[in-house]
């Protein structure tokens, strides 16, 4: 049993949308296939992965460093104890051989992309949905019902309040009861108007979260906090630079409602520093670490250990990214839910075909692996790479 090939292709996910910091007009993503010599149901087992939106494709790092480490590892050294499956933890260690501590930048995205594919392959070899395999390993009961919220509300050329309201109404019509919009890419008075337009549209049918994408300095973040606390928001997300823990801590003095951050922290050490110095409150705030950007599930398990040390429940985690890997982690490890992009970043976002949102939740189907085979437009692209 071994990995016989690792393939990568950089694909465009370009869109004219923008948030407070970047536009997505030239955005790319890496799609990877980890090909094994194992067969199931007459087909060779291939694990697939891709990096989350908001970070560019990682082809250079994957091809120049991490691919060869996986292929050159002694096959017996990366098997589980029973010898009947790949061990993602051992393969992660092989990828990270000869890497210095720290440096949690693009490297973490490349490793996270490959880690996703490795877990997909391991669950397929085991013949289990990944979420059930994870729950079994942790000795807990898997809950296939997962909370999801609809992320959107981007700035878009010519998009007025009527179009923004229509977008949010479409999410409610599809079963969501929490929606998210971008702020910080317009003057505060304009953002206030946009927020009030959405709140007027959704009424009591849903809750609204807002996301500044790290745009604000302390003064602006406080000004927004004072404005936002007038509204019953689900959360106020990533007000300032993700590594400015002092800014995050200061905002808690001005904003009593829930805040969210963490999608741009890429290691368990970063998570530990956030909990030490960021002033976050475990009774109301949310953590958004995204395994696909932060060294993968192997590292995410370490991050969950850090949370436990600080008295945080995994139910306070709602990962960024809107991908099925985090859905499996949420269902298997008991997270609070997952982000969803109903209309954006296709075919990578969304759920397997036939899965519907009801009362803000979806039910995971029993598909071996991460479940990519259940999404026709996505698995078509993936198999083109592998076969």
Helices and strands as residue ranges (DSSP letters): E 3-12, E 28-40, E 43-50, H 59-61, I 62-66, H 67-72, G 75-78, H 88-95, H 106-126, H 130-138, E 145-151, H 161-173, E 178-182, H 188-202, E 207-211, H 218-228, E 235-237, H 245-251, E 259-261, H 268-277, E 286-287, H 297-309, G 314-316, E 318-319, H 324-333, E 337-340, E 361-363, G 372-374, H 376-386
